[in-house]
Amino acid sequence: MMPKMKTHKGTKKRFRITGKGKIKHRQCGTSHLANRMSHKRKRNLRGTTVLAEAESVALREALGKYSY
């Protein structure tokens, strides 16, 4: 018998599954060095976005039991 797959803890902290099964994530590029960006670009990077479906397959495996 194979052991259970462990949840990747870094992935668990960074991604959330919506009710319909899509994966939400925070957009990158706003942590530091943001003073060189335009205000419009910084404003558009706020909030969360939905991950592309092609990338979400591997993420579901990493999330393990948190992916349903």
Residue frames relative to the residue before (quaternion, step in Angstrom):
aa qw qx qy qz dx dy dz
M 1.0000 0.0000 0.0000 0.0000 0.00 0.00 0.00
M 0.3840 -0.7293 0.5187 0.2270 3.58 -0.91 0.94
P 0.5087 -0.6352 0.4702 0.3415 3.60 -1.10 0.59
K 0.6187 -0.5433 0.4139 0.3882 3.55 -1.27 0.35
M 0.4891 -0.6274 0.5153 0.3188 3.55 -1.20 0.59
K 0.3391 -0.7364 0.5450 0.2136 3.57 -0.94 0.86
T 0.4978 -0.6287 0.5115 0.3087 3.54 -1.19 0.64
H 0.3851 -0.6904 0.5562 0.2563 3.58 -0.98 0.83
K 0.3712 -0.7931 0.4390 0.2011 3.56 -0.31 1.29
G 0.6225 0.5359 -0.3491 0.4511 3.60 1.05 -0.65
T 0.6474 0.5053 -0.3075 0.4806 3.57 1.07 -0.75
K 0.6307 0.5508 -0.3260 0.4388 3.56 1.00 -0.82
K 0.6783 0.4966 -0.2892 0.4579 3.59 1.05 -0.77
R 0.7584 0.4381 -0.2002 0.4390 3.58 1.07 -0.71
F 0.7780 0.2920 -0.1438 0.5373 3.60 1.16 -0.44
R 0.1332 -0.7687 0.6209 0.0764 3.57 -1.20 0.67
I 0.3435 -0.7149 0.5690 0.2172 3.55 -1.12 0.67
T 0.3574 -0.7231 0.5482 0.2212 3.58 -0.90 0.91
G 0.7157 -0.4513 0.3198 0.4263 3.55 -1.30 0.11
K 0.7254 0.4111 -0.2386 0.4979 3.58 1.07 -0.69
G 0.6388 -0.5819 0.3131 0.3941 3.59 1.27 0.19
K 0.4894 0.6344 -0.4583 0.3847 3.59 1.21 0.15
I 0.3791 -0.7249 0.5306 0.2220 3.58 -1.21 0.45
K 0.2060 -0.7753 0.5908 0.0856 3.55 -0.78 1.12
H 0.0443 0.7900 -0.6111 0.0244 3.56 -1.13 0.65
R 0.5248 -0.6065 0.4960 0.3327 3.52 -1.31 0.41
Q 0.4568 -0.6875 0.4844 0.2898 3.57 -0.99 0.75
C 0.4428 -0.7139 0.4844 0.2442 3.55 -1.05 0.76
G 0.6968 0.5273 -0.3393 0.3482 3.52 -1.33 0.18
T 0.6575 0.5195 -0.3281 0.4362 3.61 1.16 0.23
S 0.4629 0.7187 -0.4358 0.2816 3.60 1.21 -0.07
H 0.7844 -0.1260 0.1182 0.5957 3.57 0.88 -0.93
L 0.7637 0.3396 -0.2937 0.4639 3.56 -1.37 0.24
A 0.3839 0.7522 -0.4605 0.2733 3.57 1.15 0.57
N 0.5190 0.6597 -0.4230 0.3414 3.62 1.20 -0.18
R 0.6390 0.5117 -0.3431 0.4606 3.61 1.18 -0.30
M 0.5845 0.5859 -0.3692 0.4228 3.61 1.25 -0.19
S 0.5241 -0.5894 0.4983 0.3600 3.52 -1.24 0.43
H 0.6164 -0.5582 0.4004 0.3848 3.56 -1.19 0.50
K 0.6189 0.5553 -0.3365 0.4420 3.57 1.07 -0.75
R 0.6666 0.5029 -0.3045 0.4583 3.59 0.95 -0.88
K 0.6540 0.5050 -0.3090 0.4709 3.59 0.98 -0.85
R 0.6433 0.5292 -0.3124 0.4566 3.57 1.01 -0.85
N 0.6969 0.4719 -0.2738 0.4656 3.59 0.98 -0.82
L 0.6436 0.5095 -0.3287 0.4672 3.60 1.22 -0.29
R 0.4826 0.6711 -0.4383 0.3529 3.61 1.26 -0.07
G 0.7809 0.3738 -0.2415 0.4383 3.53 -1.28 0.33
T 0.5539 -0.6009 0.4645 0.3409 3.54 -1.29 -0.34
T 0.1821 -0.7557 0.6158 0.1284 3.54 -1.30 0.38
V 0.5070 -0.6277 0.4960 0.3208 3.54 -1.31 0.28
L 0.4599 -0.6951 0.4910 0.2535 3.54 -0.94 0.96
A 0.5643 -0.5878 0.4537 0.3609 3.59 -1.15 0.61
E 0.5804 -0.6300 0.3969 0.3298 3.56 -1.03 0.86
A 0.6238 0.5567 -0.3468 0.4251 3.61 1.05 -0.69
E 0.7021 0.4561 -0.2657 0.4780 3.59 1.05 -0.73
S 0.6179 0.6036 -0.3455 0.3666 3.57 1.14 -0.54
V 0.5253 0.6473 -0.4224 0.3560 3.63 1.16 -0.36
A 0.7008 0.4498 -0.2680 0.4846 3.59 0.83 -0.99
L 0.6314 0.5496 -0.3338 0.4333 3.59 1.08 -0.69
R 0.6211 0.5418 -0.3466 0.4479 3.57 1.02 -0.73
E 0.6383 0.5183 -0.3204 0.4704 3.57 1.06 -0.75
A 0.6689 0.4962 -0.2978 0.4666 3.59 0.98 -0.82
L 0.6766 0.4958 -0.2979 0.4557 3.59 1.08 -0.70
G 0.2857 -0.8058 0.4872 0.1781 3.58 1.20 -0.31
K 0.8587 -0.0871 0.0723 0.4999 3.55 -0.81 -1.00
Y 0.6154 0.5458 -0.3544 0.4447 3.61 1.25 -0.17
S 0.6081 0.6069 -0.3385 0.3838 3.59 1.25 -0.01
Y 0.6622 0.4690 -0.3555 0.4638 3.63 1.10 0.34
